[in-house]
Each structure stands twice: as C-alpha cells, then as structure tokens.
Amino acid sequence: MRDPVELEIFKSLFHSIAEEMGAALRRTAFSPNIKERRDYSCAVFDGAGEVVAMGDHMPVHLGSMPMSVRAAVETLTLNAGDVAILNDPFCGGTHLPDITLVAPVFIGGKNKRAAKPAFYVASRAHHADVGGTYAGSMGICREIYQEGIRIPPIKLIAGGKLQDDVFRLLLNNVRTPEEREGDLNAQIAACHTGEARLLEIAERYGLARAAGDG
C-alpha cells in the first residue's frame, strides 16, 4: 500500500507539472485567444495513456483530452522526440479549433526508441482560425468539412525534427498562418516543459517510485 503522505507529495508534483506546462504555453503563445482568454489545457498521462494529473485549465478540454491521447497512442508509434497532432472530434477532439499535441516521455535505457514511454504529456489550445467557411472557424455549419481543416492523429515532429511538409499543409489551410505557427510552437514548448520536469522527477526519485510501483 502506498504511503498516503508520499502519494500526496507526488500528486502535487505531477499537478505542478501540468500547471507549469500551461504557464509555458500562455507565456509563449501568439494569440490573445490563448494568452488572455486562456483557452488551453495541459495534462500528464502514464505509460498506458491514463490520466495522472491535469492542470486547472479548461474543463471541457480536460474531459475529452484522454480520448485524444488514446487515439494518438493507438494510431501512431510514438518514439523519442516525436510529437503527435490532432483535432478530429471523432478521435477525442471537441471542435476543430481545439488542436491537441501529444508527446511521449522516455526514461532510462540506452535505446530509448525501443523502449515504451513511461509517460505522455499533452497540450490542447483553441486556435483562432483553422480555415473553413467562416473567419474564426466558429460559424454555423451544416457539416464538419465547413468547419475547417480536420487533422487525424499524425506526427508533427518525428525524432526531434519538425515535419515541414505537414506544417506547411496546416498553415496553408488557415487565414492567419503566422499566428497559428506561433501558437503551435508554444504548444510544443509546453510539451517539452512537461517532459523536462518528468525527467527531473524520475532522476530524483526513481521511475518505479514516481510511477507508484516502488
């Protein structure tokens, strides 16, 4: 049985990671939609894709984000340095302006690509425009294809390298590509922040103890 005091300590540690991810996203975002309206959410998941901690962010995001993480994990083979992107409502999304990024966190082992992720981190943000019939991507639509670009789980970053063709495809389908690029980079930074903090916790306490197996 886990010591209740230690359980509370790790609960606070993981929650603080999700909160710091959100702070990094807010500080580095380009659009007022994220910086001022704070329409974003960040969370930490275990190696099975189950929720470990969520920041005190947007409730509607937090309720559906686990399904997006599950869709990314089941659809893609996420290796070290990869970041998945998706907004498809049929894969745990809410509406198309809410874009989710999912990154695996590998801890220990010489060949990290062959290992299973110990954790996943995810950030979701409402982008001010994702194409579609109406500016702002929030008009009255009769079908999903009018709402904007629909992104299934795909890799935005593979092995630490931005997939330029994917990025160009996304930015070519929105009205404000510079702002979208800045906000996506902010989401990437948030995921990197979460990864760095999880590595610090694993190094300090050991993975088994941090994950509740020790």
C-alpha positions in Angstrom: 0.0 0.0 0.0 1.3 3.4 -1.0 2.2 5.8 1.9 -0.5 8.4 1.9 1.9 11.2 2.6 4.1 10.3 -0.3 1.1 9.8 -2.5 0.0 13.4 -1.7 3.5 14.7 -2.5 3.6 13.0 -5.9 0.1 14.2 -6.6 1.2 17.7 -6.1 4.4 17.2 -8.1 2.5 15.9 -11.1 -0.2 18.6 -10.8 2.5 21.3 -10.7 4.0 19.9 -14.0 0.6 20.3 -15.7 0.3 23.8 -14.3 3.8 24.7 -15.4 3.1 23.4 -18.9 0.1 25.7 -19.0 2.1 28.7 -17.8 4.7 28.0 -20.6 2.0 27.8 -23.2 0.4 31.0 -22.1 3.6 33.0 -21.9 4.9 31.9 -25.4 1.6 31.9 -27.3 0.9 34.5 -30.0 -2.8 34.8 -30.0 -5.0 36.7 -27.4 -7.2 33.6 -27.5 -4.6 31.7 -25.6 -2.6 34.4 -23.8 -5.5 36.4 -22.5 -8.6 34.3 -22.8 -6.6 31.3 -21.6 -8.5 28.8 -23.8 -6.0 25.9 -23.3 -5.3 22.9 -21.2 -2.3 20.7 -20.3 -2.1 17.3 -18.7 0.2 14.4 -17.8 -0.6 10.7 -18.6 1.1 7.5 -17.6 2.6 5.0 -20.0 -0.7 3.4 -20.6 -2.3 6.7 -21.6 -4.2 7.0 -18.3 -4.6 10.4 -16.7 -2.0 11.2 -13.9 -2.6 14.9 -13.5 -4.5 17.8 -15.1 -3.9 21.5 -14.7 -6.7 23.7 -13.5 -7.5 24.8 -17.0 -10.5 24.5 -19.4 -12.8 21.7 -18.1 -14.3 20.8 -21.5 -10.8 20.1 -22.7 -9.8 18.0 -19.8 -12.8 15.8 -20.0 -12.1 14.8 -23.7 -8.3 15.0 -23.8 -7.7 11.4 -22.6 -9.6 10.2 -25.7 -7.3 12.2 -27.9 -4.2 10.8 -26.2 -5.6 7.3 -26.5 -6.2 7.9 -30.2 -2.7 9.2 -30.8 -1.2 6.3 -28.9 -3.3 3.6 -30.7 -2.8 5.1 -34.2 0.9 6.0 -34.1 4.1 4.5 -32.9 5.5 7.4 -30.9 9.2 7.3 -30.5 11.6 9.5 -28.6 11.4 13.1 -29.9 8.0 12.6 -31.6 5.1 14.9 -31.2 1.6 14.0 -32.5 -1.0 16.5 -33.5 -4.8 16.0 -34.0 -8.1 17.9 -33.7 -10.5 15.3 -35.1 -13.7 15.3 -33.0 -14.1 11.5 -33.7 -10.7 11.0 -32.0 -11.5 12.8 -28.8 -11.5 16.3 -30.1 -14.1 18.9 -29.1 -14.4 21.2 -32.1 -11.8 21.7 -34.9 -10.2 24.9 -33.4 -9.1 22.9 -30.4 -5.8 21.3 -31.5 -4.1 18.8 -29.3 -0.4 17.9 -29.2 0.8 14.6 -27.6 4.4 13.7 -26.8 5.8 10.5 -25.3 8.3 10.7 -22.4 11.0 8.0 -22.3 13.0 7.5 -19.2 16.2 5.4 -18.9 17.6 2.8 -21.2 20.3 3.1 -23.9 18.0 2.5 -26.8 15.1 4.8 -26.0 13.4 4.2 -29.3 13.0 0.5 -28.5 11.5 1.2 -25.0 8.0 2.0 -24.1 7.1 5.6 -23.0 7.0 6.0 -19.2 4.6 9.0 -19.6 2.8 11.1 -22.1 2.3 14.8 -21.9 -0.4 16.7 -23.9 -1.4 20.3 -24.6 -4.6 21.5 -26.1 -5.3 25.0 -27.3 -8.2 26.8 -29.1 -6.7 28.3 -32.3 -8.3 31.5 -33.5 -8.7 30.1 -37.1 -8.4 26.7 -38.6 -9.9 27.5 -42.0 -13.4 26.6 -43.1 -16.3 28.7 -44.3 -16.1 31.5 -41.7 -13.3 33.5 -40.3 -12.6 32.3 -36.8 -13.9 28.8 -37.7 -16.9 29.2 -35.4 -19.8 29.9 -37.8 -23.0 27.9 -38.2 -22.1 24.9 -40.4 -24.1 22.0 -41.8 -21.2 19.6 -42.0 -17.8 19.2 -40.5 -16.0 19.9 -43.7 -17.2 23.5 -43.5 -15.7 24.0 -40.0 -12.0 23.9 -41.1 -9.1 21.6 -41.6 -9.6 18.2 -39.9 -6.4 16.6 -38.5 -6.3 12.9 -37.7 -3.5 11.7 -35.4 -0.3 12.4 -37.4 3.3 13.3 -36.4 4.1 17.0 -36.4 7.6 16.2 -35.1 9.4 12.9 -35.8 12.7 12.1 -34.0 13.0 15.7 -32.9 12.7 17.1 -36.4 9.7 19.2 -37.4 7.8 17.7 -40.4 7.9 20.7 -42.7 5.5 19.2 -45.2 2.9 18.6 -42.6 3.4 22.1 -41.1 3.1 23.8 -44.5 -0.1 21.8 -45.2 -1.6 23.0 -42.0 -0.6 26.6 -42.3 -1.8 26.8 -46.0 -5.3 26.0 -44.8 -5.7 28.8 -42.2 -6.3 32.5 -42.5 -3.6 33.6 -40.0 -0.6 31.3 -40.6 1.9 33.3 -38.6 -0.3 33.3 -35.6 -1.0 29.6 -35.9 2.7 28.8 -36.3 3.4 30.8 -33.1 0.7 29.1 -31.1 1.7 25.6 -32.3 5.3 26.3 -31.3 4.0 27.4 -27.9 2.2 24.1 -27.5 5.4 22.2 -28.5 7.3 24.2 -25.8 4.6 23.3 -23.3 5.1 19.6 -24.1 8.9 19.9 -23.8 8.5 21.6 -20.4 6.4 18.7 -19.2 9.0 16.2 -20.5 11.8 18.0 -18.8 10.1 18.1 -15.4 9.1 14.4 -15.6 12.7 13.5 -16.3 13.8 15.5 -13.3 11.3 13.7 -11.0 12.4 10.3 -12.3 16.0 11.1 -11.8 15.4 12.4 -8.3 13.0 9.7 -7.0 13.4 6.8 -9.5 10.9 5.8 -12.0 9.4 3.0 -10.0 8.8 5.3 -7.0 7.4 8.1 -9.1 5.1 5.8 -11.0 3.8 4.2 -7.9 5.5 0.8 -8.5 8.1 1.1 -5.8 
